[in-house]
Amino acid sequence: MNWSEQAWQEITPIYKNILEMPFIVELTEGTLDIQKFQFYMAQDSAYLEHFGRALALIGARAYHIQDALTFMRFGENAIIVENALHESYFADFGLTARGQIQPACHHYIHFLKSTAALDTVEVGMAALLPCFWIYKQVGDYIYSAKSQRDNPYQKWIDTYAGEEFGNEVKKAIGICDRIASATTIDMRQKMTEAFVTAARLEYDFWNAAYTLRTW
Protein backbone atom coordinates (compact mmCIF):
# COMPACT_ATOMS: atom_id res chain seq x y z
CA MET A 1 0.00 0.00 0.00
CA ASN A 2 1.43 3.38 -0.98
CA TRP A 3 1.37 6.45 1.25
CA SER A 4 -1.70 8.09 -0.32
CA GLU A 5 -3.80 4.94 0.07
CA GLN A 6 -2.85 4.67 3.72
CA ALA A 7 -3.47 8.39 4.31
CA TRP A 8 -6.92 8.22 2.71
CA GLN A 9 -7.82 5.28 4.95
CA GLU A 10 -6.99 7.51 7.93
CA ILE A 11 -9.47 10.18 6.82
CA THR A 12 -12.27 7.88 5.66
CA PRO A 13 -14.48 8.72 8.69
CA ILE A 14 -13.89 12.44 8.11
CA TYR A 15 -14.74 12.13 4.42
CA LYS A 16 -17.92 10.18 5.27
CA ASN A 17 -18.93 12.97 7.66
CA ILE A 18 -18.31 15.54 4.92
CA LEU A 19 -20.64 13.74 2.50
CA GLU A 20 -23.34 13.56 5.17
CA MET A 21 -23.07 17.13 6.44
CA PRO A 22 -26.03 19.45 5.70
CA PHE A 23 -23.96 21.81 3.54
CA ILE A 24 -23.03 19.05 1.06
CA VAL A 25 -26.44 17.35 1.15
CA GLU A 26 -28.26 20.60 0.39
CA LEU A 27 -25.67 21.68 -2.19
CA THR A 28 -26.26 18.36 -3.97
CA GLU A 29 -30.03 18.89 -3.89
CA GLY A 30 -29.75 22.54 -4.96
CA THR A 31 -31.63 23.59 -1.82
CA LEU A 32 -28.73 25.21 0.07
CA ASP A 33 -29.71 28.62 1.44
CA ILE A 34 -28.19 31.35 -0.72
CA GLN A 35 -26.83 33.22 2.31
CA LYS A 36 -24.81 30.15 3.30
CA PHE A 37 -23.46 29.77 -0.21
CA GLN A 38 -22.55 33.47 -0.32
CA PHE A 39 -20.69 33.08 2.97
CA TYR A 40 -18.90 30.03 1.60
CA MET A 41 -17.90 31.71 -1.66
CA ALA A 42 -16.57 34.84 0.05
CA GLN A 43 -14.48 32.75 2.45
CA ASP A 44 -13.34 30.35 -0.28
CA SER A 45 -12.20 33.24 -2.44
CA ALA A 46 -10.00 34.50 0.40
CA TYR A 47 -8.83 30.96 1.12
CA LEU A 48 -7.73 30.31 -2.47
CA GLU A 49 -5.45 33.34 -2.49
CA HIS A 50 -3.56 32.05 0.54
CA PHE A 51 -3.71 28.45 -0.65
CA GLY A 52 -2.06 29.62 -3.87
CA ARG A 53 0.68 31.34 -1.88
CA ALA A 54 1.31 28.18 0.15
CA LEU A 55 1.52 26.14 -3.07
CA ALA A 56 4.01 28.61 -4.54
CA LEU A 57 6.07 28.46 -1.36
CA ILE A 58 6.26 24.67 -1.59
CA GLY A 59 7.22 25.08 -5.24
CA ALA A 60 10.12 27.31 -4.19
CA ARG A 61 11.26 24.72 -1.63
CA ALA A 62 10.72 21.56 -3.70
CA TYR A 63 13.72 19.28 -4.13
CA HIS A 64 13.20 18.58 -7.83
CA ILE A 65 12.78 21.23 -10.51
CA GLN A 66 9.78 19.51 -12.09
CA ASP A 67 8.01 19.40 -8.73
CA ALA A 68 8.85 23.07 -8.26
CA LEU A 69 7.28 23.98 -11.59
CA THR A 70 4.22 21.82 -10.91
CA PHE A 71 3.50 23.39 -7.54
CA MET A 72 4.04 26.89 -8.88
CA ARG A 73 1.49 26.12 -11.61
CA PHE A 74 -0.87 24.80 -8.96
CA GLY A 75 -0.49 28.11 -7.16
CA GLU A 76 -1.14 30.10 -10.32
CA ASN A 77 -4.27 28.05 -10.98
CA ALA A 78 -5.58 28.60 -7.46
CA ILE A 79 -5.10 32.36 -7.59
CA ILE A 80 -6.06 33.15 -11.18
CA VAL A 81 -8.26 30.45 -12.67
CA GLU A 82 -10.37 29.58 -9.65
CA ASN A 83 -10.68 33.20 -8.54
CA ALA A 84 -12.11 33.96 -11.98
CA LEU A 85 -14.83 31.39 -11.26
CA HIS A 86 -15.52 33.07 -7.94
CA GLU A 87 -15.78 36.46 -9.59
CA SER A 88 -18.53 35.10 -11.81
CA TYR A 89 -20.27 33.65 -8.76
CA PHE A 90 -19.97 36.98 -7.00
CA ALA A 91 -21.95 38.53 -9.84
CA ASP A 92 -24.44 35.65 -10.05
CA PHE A 93 -25.19 35.64 -6.33
CA GLY A 94 -25.03 39.33 -5.48
CA LEU A 95 -21.66 39.47 -3.72
CA THR A 96 -19.56 42.61 -4.09
CA ALA A 97 -16.60 41.86 -1.78
CA ARG A 98 -15.03 39.06 0.22
CA GLY A 99 -15.40 40.80 3.54
CA GLN A 100 -13.47 39.76 6.63
CA ILE A 101 -11.73 36.40 6.88
CA GLN A 102 -13.69 34.40 9.47
CA PRO A 103 -12.39 31.86 12.03
CA ALA A 104 -12.51 28.60 10.04
CA CYS A 105 -10.84 30.16 7.00
CA HIS A 106 -8.30 31.95 9.19
CA HIS A 107 -7.37 28.72 10.98
CA TYR A 108 -7.05 26.72 7.77
CA ILE A 109 -4.94 29.18 5.78
CA HIS A 110 -2.56 29.80 8.67
CA PHE A 111 -2.11 26.07 9.20
CA LEU A 112 -1.24 25.63 5.51
CA LYS A 113 1.10 28.61 5.28
CA SER A 114 2.94 27.87 8.50
CA THR A 115 3.31 24.20 7.53
CA ALA A 116 4.53 25.10 4.05
CA ALA A 117 7.06 27.57 5.49
CA LEU A 118 8.31 25.87 8.64
CA ASP A 119 7.88 22.11 8.27
CA THR A 120 9.69 19.88 5.82
CA VAL A 121 8.68 19.99 2.17
CA GLU A 122 7.24 16.48 2.48
CA VAL A 123 4.93 17.51 5.32
CA GLY A 124 4.00 20.74 3.54
CA MET A 125 2.97 18.85 0.40
CA ALA A 126 0.89 16.40 2.46
CA ALA A 127 -0.91 19.26 4.22
CA LEU A 128 -1.87 20.82 0.89
CA LEU A 129 -3.14 17.59 -0.67
CA PRO A 130 -6.61 17.29 0.97
CA CYS A 131 -7.82 20.51 -0.64
CA PHE A 132 -7.16 18.92 -4.04
CA TRP A 133 -8.25 15.40 -3.28
CA ILE A 134 -11.30 15.90 -1.06
CA TYR A 135 -12.73 18.55 -3.39
CA LYS A 136 -12.35 16.19 -6.34
CA GLN A 137 -13.99 13.32 -4.48
CA VAL A 138 -16.83 15.51 -3.23
CA GLY A 139 -17.30 17.02 -6.69
CA ASP A 140 -17.54 13.56 -8.25
CA TYR A 141 -19.96 12.41 -5.55
CA ILE A 142 -22.27 15.39 -5.99
CA TYR A 143 -22.13 15.12 -9.78
CA SER A 144 -23.07 11.42 -9.70
CA ALA A 145 -25.83 11.99 -7.14
CA LYS A 146 -27.26 15.15 -8.68
CA SER A 147 -31.02 15.53 -8.74
CA GLN A 148 -33.01 15.92 -11.93
CA ARG A 149 -33.98 19.50 -11.13
CA ASP A 150 -31.89 22.49 -12.15
CA ASN A 151 -29.22 23.13 -9.54
CA PRO A 152 -28.22 26.79 -9.06
CA TYR A 153 -24.80 25.59 -7.93
CA GLN A 154 -24.11 23.43 -10.97
CA LYS A 155 -21.13 25.51 -12.14
CA TRP A 156 -19.27 24.81 -8.90
CA ILE A 157 -20.11 21.12 -9.15
CA ASP A 158 -18.93 20.89 -12.75
CA THR A 159 -15.61 22.58 -11.91
CA TYR A 160 -14.56 20.11 -9.24
CA ALA A 161 -15.96 17.06 -11.01
CA GLY A 162 -14.22 17.97 -14.28
CA GLU A 163 -11.44 16.04 -16.02
CA GLU A 164 -8.99 18.95 -15.97
CA PHE A 165 -9.17 19.30 -12.20
CA GLY A 166 -8.96 15.51 -11.88
CA ASN A 167 -5.65 15.50 -13.75
CA GLU A 168 -4.22 18.10 -11.37
CA VAL A 169 -5.29 15.99 -8.40
CA LYS A 170 -3.54 12.93 -9.83
CA LYS A 171 -0.34 14.93 -10.24
CA ALA A 172 -0.45 16.11 -6.62
CA ILE A 173 -1.10 12.59 -5.31
CA GLY A 174 1.67 11.17 -7.48
CA ILE A 175 4.23 13.66 -6.21
CA CYS A 176 3.31 12.98 -2.59
CA ASP A 177 3.59 9.21 -3.11
CA ARG A 178 6.96 9.56 -4.77
CA ILE A 179 8.48 11.73 -2.06
CA ALA A 180 6.92 9.56 0.67
CA SER A 181 8.53 6.45 -0.80
CA ALA A 182 11.94 8.12 -0.63
CA THR A 183 11.76 9.26 2.98
CA THR A 184 11.67 7.66 6.44
CA ILE A 185 8.84 5.95 8.30
CA ASP A 186 8.85 8.80 10.81
CA MET A 187 8.53 11.39 8.05
CA ARG A 188 5.69 9.49 6.41
CA GLN A 189 3.86 9.49 9.74
CA LYS A 190 4.29 13.26 9.99
CA MET A 191 2.96 13.58 6.46
CA THR A 192 -0.10 11.56 7.43
CA GLU A 193 -0.69 13.67 10.53
CA ALA A 194 -0.62 16.85 8.44
CA PHE A 195 -2.95 15.26 5.88
CA VAL A 196 -5.45 14.30 8.58
CA THR A 197 -5.36 17.77 10.16
CA ALA A 198 -6.05 19.41 6.80
CA ALA A 199 -8.95 17.01 6.19
CA ARG A 200 -10.47 18.03 9.53
CA LEU A 201 -10.12 21.66 8.52
CA GLU A 202 -11.87 20.93 5.22
CA TYR A 203 -14.86 19.65 7.19
CA ASP A 204 -14.75 22.66 9.50
CA PHE A 205 -14.64 25.09 6.56
CA TRP A 206 -17.91 23.78 5.11
CA ASN A 207 -19.53 23.45 8.52
CA ALA A 208 -18.65 27.06 9.35
CA ALA A 209 -20.35 28.20 6.14
CA TYR A 210 -23.50 26.28 7.00
CA THR A 211 -23.66 27.77 10.50
CA LEU A 212 -22.47 31.22 9.31
CA ARG A 213 -19.78 31.15 12.01
CA THR A 214 -18.08 34.50 12.54
CA TRP A 215 -15.75 36.03 15.09
C-alpha positions in Angstrom: 0.0 0.0 0.0 1.4 3.4 -1.0 1.4 6.4 1.2 -1.7 8.1 -0.3 -3.8 4.9 0.1 -2.8 4.7 3.7 -3.5 8.4 4.3 -6.9 8.2 2.7 -7.8 5.3 5.0 -7.0 7.5 7.9 -9.5 10.2 6.8 -12.3 7.9 5.7 -14.5 8.7 8.7 -13.9 12.4 8.1 -14.7 12.1 4.4 -17.9 10.2 5.3 -18.9 13.0 7.7 -18.3 15.5 4.9 -20.6 13.7 2.5 -23.3 13.6 5.2 -23.1 17.1 6.4 -26.0 19.5 5.7 -24.0 21.8 3.5 -23.0 19.1 1.1 -26.4 17.4 1.1 -28.3 20.6 0.4 -25.7 21.7 -2.2 -26.3 18.4 -4.0 -30.0 18.9 -3.9 -29.7 22.5 -5.0 -31.6 23.6 -1.8 -28.7 25.2 0.1 -29.7 28.6 1.4 -28.2 31.4 -0.7 -26.8 33.2 2.3 -24.8 30.2 3.3 -23.5 29.8 -0.2 -22.5 33.5 -0.3 -20.7 33.1 3.0 -18.9 30.0 1.6 -17.9 31.7 -1.7 -16.6 34.8 0.1 -14.5 32.8 2.4 -13.3 30.3 -0.3 -12.2 33.2 -2.4 -10.0 34.5 0.4 -8.8 31.0 1.1 -7.7 30.3 -2.5 -5.4 33.3 -2.5 -3.6 32.1 0.5 -3.7 28.4 -0.7 -2.1 29.6 -3.9 0.7 31.3 -1.9 1.3 28.2 0.1 1.5 26.1 -3.1 4.0 28.6 -4.5 6.1 28.5 -1.4 6.3 24.7 -1.6 7.2 25.1 -5.2 10.1 27.3 -4.2 11.3 24.7 -1.6 10.7 21.6 -3.7 13.7 19.3 -4.1 13.2 18.6 -7.8 12.8 21.2 -10.5 9.8 19.5 -12.1 8.0 19.4 -8.7 8.9 23.1 -8.3 7.3 24.0 -11.6 4.2 21.8 -10.9 3.5 23.4 -7.5 4.0 26.9 -8.9 1.5 26.1 -11.6 -0.9 24.8 -9.0 -0.5 28.1 -7.2 -1.1 30.1 -10.3 -4.3 28.1 -11.0 -5.6 28.6 -7.5 -5.1 32.4 -7.6 -6.1 33.2 -11.2 -8.3 30.4 -12.7 -10.4 29.6 -9.7 -10.7 33.2 -8.5 -12.1 34.0 -12.0 -14.8 31.4 -11.3 -15.5 33.1 -7.9 -15.8 36.5 -9.6 -18.5 35.1 -11.8 -20.3 33.6 -8.8 -20.0 37.0 -7.0 -21.9 38.5 -9.8 -24.4 35.7 -10.0 -25.2 35.6 -6.3 -25.0 39.3 -5.5 -21.7 39.5 -3.7 -19.6 42.6 -4.1 -16.6 41.9 -1.8 -15.0 39.1 0.2 -15.4 40.8 3.5 -13.5 39.8 6.6 -11.7 36.4 6.9 -13.7 34.4 9.5 -12.4 31.9 12.0 -12.5 28.6 10.0 -10.8 30.2 7.0 -8.3 31.9 9.2 -7.4 28.7 11.0 -7.0 26.7 7.8 -4.9 29.2 5.8 -2.6 29.8 8.7 -2.1 26.1 9.2 -1.2 25.6 5.5 1.1 28.6 5.3 2.9 27.9 8.5 3.3 24.2 7.5 4.5 25.1 4.0 7.1 27.6 5.5 8.3 25.9 8.6 7.9 22.1 8.3 9.7 19.9 5.8 8.7 20.0 2.2 7.2 16.5 2.5 4.9 17.5 5.3 4.0 20.7 3.5 3.0 18.9 0.4 0.9 16.4 2.5 -0.9 19.3 4.2 -1.9 20.8 0.9 -3.1 17.6 -0.7 -6.6 17.3 1.0 -7.8 20.5 -0.6 -7.2 18.9 -4.0 -8.2 15.4 -3.3 -11.3 15.9 -1.1 -12.7 18.5 -3.4 -12.4 16.2 -6.3 -14.0 13.3 -4.5 -16.8 15.5 -3.2 -17.3 17.0 -6.7 -17.5 13.6 -8.3 -20.0 12.4 -5.5 -22.3 15.4 -6.0 -22.1 15.1 -9.8 -23.1 11.4 -9.7 -25.8 12.0 -7.1 -27.3 15.2 -8.7 -31.0 15.5 -8.7 -33.0 15.9 -11.9 -34.0 19.5 -11.1 -31.9 22.5 -12.2 -29.2 23.1 -9.5 -28.2 26.8 -9.1 -24.8 25.6 -7.9 -24.1 23.4 -11.0 -21.1 25.5 -12.1 -19.3 24.8 -8.9 -20.1 21.1 -9.1 -18.9 20.9 -12.7 -15.6 22.6 -11.9 -14.6 20.1 -9.2 -16.0 17.1 -11.0 -14.2 18.0 -14.3 -11.4 16.0 -16.0 -9.0 19.0 -16.0 -9.2 19.3 -12.2 -9.0 15.5 -11.9 -5.7 15.5 -13.7 -4.2 18.1 -11.4 -5.3 16.0 -8.4 -3.5 12.9 -9.8 -0.3 14.9 -10.2 -0.5 16.1 -6.6 -1.1 12.6 -5.3 1.7 11.2 -7.5 4.2 13.7 -6.2 3.3 13.0 -2.6 3.6 9.2 -3.1 7.0 9.6 -4.8 8.5 11.7 -2.1 6.9 9.6 0.7 8.5 6.4 -0.8 11.9 8.1 -0.6 11.8 9.3 3.0 11.7 7.7 6.4 8.8 6.0 8.3 8.8 8.8 10.8 8.5 11.4 8.1 5.7 9.5 6.4 3.9 9.5 9.7 4.3 13.3 10.0 3.0 13.6 6.5 -0.1 11.6 7.4 -0.7 13.7 10.5 -0.6 16.9 8.4 -2.9 15.3 5.9 -5.5 14.3 8.6 -5.4 17.8 10.2 -6.1 19.4 6.8 -9.0 17.0 6.2 -10.5 18.0 9.5 -10.1 21.7 8.5 -11.9 20.9 5.2 -14.9 19.6 7.2 -14.8 22.7 9.5 -14.6 25.1 6.6 -17.9 23.8 5.1 -19.5 23.5 8.5 -18.6 27.1 9.3 -20.4 28.2 6.1 -23.5 26.3 7.0 -23.7 27.8 10.5 -22.5 31.2 9.3 -19.8 31.2 12.0 -18.1 34.5 12.5 -15.8 36.0 15.1 
